[in-house]
């Protein structure tokens, strides 16, 4: 036996989720994601869904978002895979990501040389040799 309109409940739940997402502290969320996952989230974050759940016998709100992550895929001239890296830097500011460990600090302070830079130098040398021979 139905005692209320289910649409009223669904609309009320949606209004609650909207109110919660509108009041989120995105600066704090970005710091948490950087600390726990070493990821920088981009500006275009899209809300996907929200739900009321129980965690440790308490009511909690699960909010799902879609976020953009920059990936760098490195492959050689034969098309063979070399690596995939997450680019955590903010491209528009040149800001480095927050290191999550001493190992990460070493990596950020002394980054490995980019193989593409070395390849560019080799190509320049070859072109110079061709020009000299002509």
Biotite code that builds the C-alpha atoms (Angstrom):
import biotite.structure as struc

atoms = struc.array([
    struc.Atom([0.000, 0.000, 0.000], chain_id="A", res_id=1, res_name="UNK", atom_name="CA", element="C"),
    struc.Atom([1.495, 3.309, -1.151], chain_id="A", res_id=2, res_name="UNK", atom_name="CA", element="C"),
    struc.Atom([1.254, 6.141, 1.375], chain_id="A", res_id=3, res_name="UNK", atom_name="CA", element="C"),
    struc.Atom([2.961, 8.952, -0.598], chain_id="A", res_id=4, res_name="UNK", atom_name="CA", element="C"),
    struc.Atom([3.923, 9.883, -4.117], chain_id="A", res_id=5, res_name="UNK", atom_name="CA", element="C"),
    struc.Atom([7.346, 8.425, -5.019], chain_id="A", res_id=6, res_name="UNK", atom_name="CA", element="C"),
    struc.Atom([8.097, 11.444, -7.229], chain_id="A", res_id=7, res_name="UNK", atom_name="CA", element="C"),
    struc.Atom([7.978, 13.695, -4.151], chain_id="A", res_id=8, res_name="UNK", atom_name="CA", element="C"),
    struc.Atom([10.649, 11.517, -2.490], chain_id="A", res_id=9, res_name="UNK", atom_name="CA", element="C"),
    struc.Atom([12.832, 11.399, -5.632], chain_id="A", res_id=10, res_name="UNK", atom_name="CA", element="C"),
    struc.Atom([12.577, 15.165, -6.118], chain_id="A", res_id=11, res_name="UNK", atom_name="CA", element="C"),
    struc.Atom([13.447, 15.781, -2.458], chain_id="A", res_id=12, res_name="UNK", atom_name="CA", element="C"),
    struc.Atom([16.478, 13.496, -2.689], chain_id="A", res_id=13, res_name="UNK", atom_name="CA", element="C"),
    struc.Atom([17.635, 15.256, -5.877], chain_id="A", res_id=14, res_name="UNK", atom_name="CA", element="C"),
    struc.Atom([17.247, 18.669, -4.241], chain_id="A", res_id=15, res_name="UNK", atom_name="CA", element="C"),
    struc.Atom([19.342, 17.436, -1.298], chain_id="A", res_id=16, res_name="UNK", atom_name="CA", element="C"),
    struc.Atom([22.113, 16.203, -3.635], chain_id="A", res_id=17, res_name="UNK", atom_name="CA", element="C"),
    struc.Atom([22.029, 19.499, -5.549], chain_id="A", res_id=18, res_name="UNK", atom_name="CA", element="C"),
    struc.Atom([22.359, 21.483, -2.305], chain_id="A", res_id=19, res_name="UNK", atom_name="CA", element="C"),
    struc.Atom([25.298, 19.356, -1.130], chain_id="A", res_id=20, res_name="UNK", atom_name="CA", element="C"),
    struc.Atom([27.184, 19.568, -4.454], chain_id="A", res_id=21, res_name="UNK", atom_name="CA", element="C"),
    struc.Atom([26.595, 23.335, -4.662], chain_id="A", res_id=22, res_name="UNK", atom_name="CA", element="C"),
    struc.Atom([28.303, 23.815, -1.289], chain_id="A", res_id=23, res_name="UNK", atom_name="CA", element="C"),
    struc.Atom([31.367, 21.590, -1.821], chain_id="A", res_id=24, res_name="UNK", atom_name="CA", element="C"),
    struc.Atom([34.804, 23.091, -1.105], chain_id="A", res_id=25, res_name="UNK", atom_name="CA", element="C"),
    struc.Atom([36.579, 22.229, -4.368], chain_id="A", res_id=26, res_name="UNK", atom_name="CA", element="C"),
    struc.Atom([39.920, 23.516, -3.094], chain_id="A", res_id=27, res_name="UNK", atom_name="CA", element="C"),
    struc.Atom([39.799, 21.019, -0.225], chain_id="A", res_id=28, res_name="UNK", atom_name="CA", element="C"),
    struc.Atom([38.676, 18.230, -2.560], chain_id="A", res_id=29, res_name="UNK", atom_name="CA", element="C"),
    struc.Atom([41.547, 18.982, -4.957], chain_id="A", res_id=30, res_name="UNK", atom_name="CA", element="C"),
    struc.Atom([44.055, 18.810, -2.071], chain_id="A", res_id=31, res_name="UNK", atom_name="CA", element="C"),
    struc.Atom([42.622, 15.462, -0.917], chain_id="A", res_id=32, res_name="UNK", atom_name="CA", element="C"),
    struc.Atom([42.821, 13.993, -4.433], chain_id="A", res_id=33, res_name="UNK", atom_name="CA", element="C"),
    struc.Atom([46.375, 15.290, -4.867], chain_id="A", res_id=34, res_name="UNK", atom_name="CA", element="C"),
    struc.Atom([47.447, 13.878, -1.482], chain_id="A", res_id=35, res_name="UNK", atom_name="CA", element="C"),
    struc.Atom([45.769, 10.482, -1.805], chain_id="A", res_id=36, res_name="UNK", atom_name="CA", element="C"),
    struc.Atom([46.107, 9.849, -5.553], chain_id="A", res_id=37, res_name="UNK", atom_name="CA", element="C"),
    struc.Atom([48.778, 12.336, -6.709], chain_id="A", res_id=38, res_name="UNK", atom_name="CA", element="C"),
    struc.Atom([46.377, 13.643, -9.346], chain_id="A", res_id=39, res_name="UNK", atom_name="CA", element="C"),
    struc.Atom([45.474, 17.170, -10.366], chain_id="A", res_id=40, res_name="UNK", atom_name="CA", element="C"),
    struc.Atom([41.833, 17.491, -11.373], chain_id="A", res_id=41, res_name="UNK", atom_name="CA", element="C"),
    struc.Atom([40.949, 19.767, -14.261], chain_id="A", res_id=42, res_name="UNK", atom_name="CA", element="C"),
    struc.Atom([38.306, 22.472, -14.213], chain_id="A", res_id=43, res_name="UNK", atom_name="CA", element="C"),
    struc.Atom([35.643, 20.623, -16.186], chain_id="A", res_id=44, res_name="UNK", atom_name="CA", element="C"),
    struc.Atom([34.251, 18.318, -13.505], chain_id="A", res_id=45, res_name="UNK", atom_name="CA", element="C"),
    struc.Atom([30.864, 16.859, -14.309], chain_id="A", res_id=46, res_name="UNK", atom_name="CA", element="C"),
    struc.Atom([28.428, 15.672, -11.647], chain_id="A", res_id=47, res_name="UNK", atom_name="CA", element="C"),
    struc.Atom([27.093, 12.227, -12.587], chain_id="A", res_id=48, res_name="UNK", atom_name="CA", element="C"),
    struc.Atom([24.976, 11.010, -9.692], chain_id="A", res_id=49, res_name="UNK", atom_name="CA", element="C"),
    struc.Atom([24.355, 11.093, -5.979], chain_id="A", res_id=50, res_name="UNK", atom_name="CA", element="C"),
    struc.Atom([22.975, 8.576, -3.534], chain_id="A", res_id=51, res_name="UNK", atom_name="CA", element="C"),
    struc.Atom([22.216, 8.174, 0.141], chain_id="A", res_id=52, res_name="UNK", atom_name="CA", element="C"),
    struc.Atom([24.173, 5.231, 1.570], chain_id="A", res_id=53, res_name="UNK", atom_name="CA", element="C"),
    struc.Atom([25.035, 3.680, 4.926], chain_id="A", res_id=54, res_name="UNK", atom_name="CA", element="C"),
    struc.Atom([28.686, 3.558, 6.035], chain_id="A", res_id=55, res_name="UNK", atom_name="CA", element="C"),
    struc.Atom([29.600, 2.174, 9.461], chain_id="A", res_id=56, res_name="UNK", atom_name="CA", element="C"),
    struc.Atom([25.954, 2.416, 10.554], chain_id="A", res_id=57, res_name="UNK", atom_name="CA", element="C"),
    struc.Atom([25.807, 6.107, 9.619], chain_id="A", res_id=58, res_name="UNK", atom_name="CA", element="C"),
    struc.Atom([24.052, 7.907, 6.794], chain_id="A", res_id=59, res_name="UNK", atom_name="CA", element="C"),
    struc.Atom([26.479, 9.160, 4.150], chain_id="A", res_id=60, res_name="UNK", atom_name="CA", element="C"),
    struc.Atom([26.147, 10.796, 0.749], chain_id="A", res_id=61, res_name="UNK", atom_name="CA", element="C"),
    struc.Atom([27.916, 9.258, -2.217], chain_id="A", res_id=62, res_name="UNK", atom_name="CA", element="C"),
    struc.Atom([28.559, 11.784, -4.978], chain_id="A", res_id=63, res_name="UNK", atom_name="CA", element="C"),
    struc.Atom([29.950, 10.585, -8.304], chain_id="A", res_id=64, res_name="UNK", atom_name="CA", element="C"),
    struc.Atom([31.790, 12.930, -10.647], chain_id="A", res_id=65, res_name="UNK", atom_name="CA", element="C"),
    struc.Atom([33.518, 12.588, -13.971], chain_id="A", res_id=66, res_name="UNK", atom_name="CA", element="C"),
    struc.Atom([36.900, 14.318, -14.022], chain_id="A", res_id=67, res_name="UNK", atom_name="CA", element="C"),
    struc.Atom([39.451, 14.966, -16.727], chain_id="A", res_id=68, res_name="UNK", atom_name="CA", element="C"),
    struc.Atom([42.983, 13.594, -16.312], chain_id="A", res_id=69, res_name="UNK", atom_name="CA", element="C"),
    struc.Atom([45.849, 14.395, -18.690], chain_id="A", res_id=70, res_name="UNK", atom_name="CA", element="C"),
    struc.Atom([47.748, 11.345, -19.944], chain_id="A", res_id=71, res_name="UNK", atom_name="CA", element="C"),
    struc.Atom([50.985, 11.260, -21.885], chain_id="A", res_id=72, res_name="UNK", atom_name="CA", element="C"),
    struc.Atom([51.481, 8.197, -24.084], chain_id="A", res_id=73, res_name="UNK", atom_name="CA", element="C"),
    struc.Atom([55.033, 7.570, -25.279], chain_id="A", res_id=74, res_name="UNK", atom_name="CA", element="C"),
    struc.Atom([55.702, 5.344, -28.295], chain_id="A", res_id=75, res_name="UNK", atom_name="CA", element="C"),
    struc.Atom([58.633, 4.858, -30.615], chain_id="A", res_id=76, res_name="UNK", atom_name="CA", element="C"),
    struc.Atom([58.805, 5.411, -34.385], chain_id="A", res_id=77, res_name="UNK", atom_name="CA", element="C"),
    struc.Atom([57.765, 1.802, -34.975], chain_id="A", res_id=78, res_name="UNK", atom_name="CA", element="C"),
    struc.Atom([54.545, 2.437, -33.077], chain_id="A", res_id=79, res_name="UNK", atom_name="CA", element="C"),
    struc.Atom([55.632, 0.329, -30.117], chain_id="A", res_id=80, res_name="UNK", atom_name="CA", element="C"),
    struc.Atom([54.402, 1.300, -26.665], chain_id="A", res_id=81, res_name="UNK", atom_name="CA", element="C"),
    struc.Atom([57.026, 2.761, -24.325], chain_id="A", res_id=82, res_name="UNK", atom_name="CA", element="C"),
    struc.Atom([55.038, 4.197, -21.409], chain_id="A", res_id=83, res_name="UNK", atom_name="CA", element="C"),
    struc.Atom([51.928, 5.968, -20.160], chain_id="A", res_id=84, res_name="UNK", atom_name="CA", element="C"),
    struc.Atom([52.218, 8.711, -17.554], chain_id="A", res_id=85, res_name="UNK", atom_name="CA", element="C"),
    struc.Atom([49.716, 10.908, -15.816], chain_id="A", res_id=86, res_name="UNK", atom_name="CA", element="C"),
    struc.Atom([50.627, 14.543, -16.340], chain_id="A", res_id=87, res_name="UNK", atom_name="CA", element="C"),
    struc.Atom([49.815, 16.165, -12.993], chain_id="A", res_id=88, res_name="UNK", atom_name="CA", element="C"),
    struc.Atom([51.115, 19.622, -13.775], chain_id="A", res_id=89, res_name="UNK", atom_name="CA", element="C"),
    struc.Atom([48.751, 22.520, -14.261], chain_id="A", res_id=90, res_name="UNK", atom_name="CA", element="C"),
    struc.Atom([49.585, 23.466, -17.849], chain_id="A", res_id=91, res_name="UNK", atom_name="CA", element="C"),
    struc.Atom([48.269, 27.012, -17.582], chain_id="A", res_id=92, res_name="UNK", atom_name="CA", element="C"),
    struc.Atom([50.436, 27.885, -14.558], chain_id="A", res_id=93, res_name="UNK", atom_name="CA", element="C"),
    struc.Atom([53.364, 25.507, -14.899], chain_id="A", res_id=94, res_name="UNK", atom_name="CA", element="C"),
    struc.Atom([52.758, 24.503, -11.274], chain_id="A", res_id=95, res_name="UNK", atom_name="CA", element="C"),
    struc.Atom([54.301, 21.199, -10.178], chain_id="A", res_id=96, res_name="UNK", atom_name="CA", element="C"),
    struc.Atom([52.166, 18.590, -8.421], chain_id="A", res_id=97, res_name="UNK", atom_name="CA", element="C"),
    struc.Atom([52.437, 18.013, -4.701], chain_id="A", res_id=98, res_name="UNK", atom_name="CA", element="C"),
    struc.Atom([54.744, 15.038, -4.029], chain_id="A", res_id=99, res_name="UNK", atom_name="CA", element="C"),
    struc.Atom([53.150, 12.273, -1.975], chain_id="A", res_id=100, res_name="UNK", atom_name="CA", element="C"),
    struc.Atom([56.407, 10.649, -0.816], chain_id="A", res_id=101, res_name="UNK", atom_name="CA", element="C"),
    struc.Atom([60.167, 11.210, -0.634], chain_id="A", res_id=102, res_name="UNK", atom_name="CA", element="C"),
    struc.Atom([60.521, 9.160, -3.815], chain_id="A", res_id=103, res_name="UNK", atom_name="CA", element="C"),
    struc.Atom([58.067, 11.497, -5.570], chain_id="A", res_id=104, res_name="UNK", atom_name="CA", element="C"),
    struc.Atom([60.008, 14.530, -4.278], chain_id="A", res_id=105, res_name="UNK", atom_name="CA", element="C"),
    struc.Atom([63.173, 13.169, -5.899], chain_id="A", res_id=106, res_name="UNK", atom_name="CA", element="C"),
    struc.Atom([61.342, 12.594, -9.165], chain_id="A", res_id=107, res_name="UNK", atom_name="CA", element="C"),
    struc.Atom([59.868, 16.098, -9.167], chain_id="A", res_id=108, res_name="UNK", atom_name="CA", element="C"),
    struc.Atom([63.131, 17.812, -8.221], chain_id="A", res_id=109, res_name="UNK", atom_name="CA", element="C"),
    struc.Atom([65.261, 15.930, -10.744], chain_id="A", res_id=110, res_name="UNK", atom_name="CA", element="C"),
    struc.Atom([63.029, 14.745, -13.587], chain_id="A", res_id=111, res_name="UNK", atom_name="CA", element="C"),
    struc.Atom([64.391, 12.175, -16.023], chain_id="A", res_id=112, res_name="UNK", atom_name="CA", element="C"),
    struc.Atom([65.395, 13.571, -19.403], chain_id="A", res_id=113, res_name="UNK", atom_name="CA", element="C"),
    struc.Atom([62.623, 13.476, -21.961], chain_id="A", res_id=114, res_name="UNK", atom_name="CA", element="C"),
    struc.Atom([63.500, 10.919, -24.696], chain_id="A", res_id=115, res_name="UNK", atom_name="CA", element="C"),
    struc.Atom([61.725, 13.148, -27.204], chain_id="A", res_id=116, res_name="UNK", atom_name="CA", element="C"),
    struc.Atom([64.195, 15.985, -26.476], chain_id="A", res_id=117, res_name="UNK", atom_name="CA", element="C"),
    struc.Atom([67.164, 13.666, -27.138], chain_id="A", res_id=118, res_name="UNK", atom_name="CA", element="C"),
    struc.Atom([65.536, 12.446, -30.364], chain_id="A", res_id=119, res_name="UNK", atom_name="CA", element="C"),
    struc.Atom([65.024, 16.050, -31.482], chain_id="A", res_id=120, res_name="UNK", atom_name="CA", element="C"),
    struc.Atom([68.731, 16.776, -30.979], chain_id="A", res_id=121, res_name="UNK", atom_name="CA", element="C"),
    struc.Atom([69.665, 13.705, -33.030], chain_id="A", res_id=122, res_name="UNK", atom_name="CA", element="C"),
    struc.Atom([67.350, 14.782, -35.854], chain_id="A", res_id=123, res_name="UNK", atom_name="CA", element="C"),
    struc.Atom([68.850, 18.299, -35.794], chain_id="A", res_id=124, res_name="UNK", atom_name="CA", element="C"),
    struc.Atom([72.380, 16.811, -36.027], chain_id="A", res_id=125, res_name="UNK", atom_name="CA", element="C"),
    struc.Atom([71.379, 14.631, -38.978], chain_id="A", res_id=126, res_name="UNK", atom_name="CA", element="C"),
    struc.Atom([69.839, 17.624, -40.768], chain_id="A", res_id=127, res_name="UNK", atom_name="CA", element="C"),
    struc.Atom([72.985, 19.695, -40.118], chain_id="A", res_id=128, res_name="UNK", atom_name="CA", element="C"),
    struc.Atom([75.143, 16.884, -41.566], chain_id="A", res_id=129, res_name="UNK", atom_name="CA", element="C"),
    struc.Atom([72.942, 16.677, -44.659], chain_id="A", res_id=130, res_name="UNK", atom_name="CA", element="C"),
    struc.Atom([73.161, 20.460, -45.179], chain_id="A", res_id=131, res_name="UNK", atom_name="CA", element="C"),
    struc.Atom([76.959, 20.363, -44.743], chain_id="A", res_id=132, res_name="UNK", atom_name="CA", element="C"),
    struc.Atom([77.321, 17.557, -47.278], chain_id="A", res_id=133, res_name="UNK", atom_name="CA", element="C"),
    struc.Atom([75.224, 19.372, -49.890], chain_id="A", res_id=134, res_name="UNK", atom_name="CA", element="C"),
])
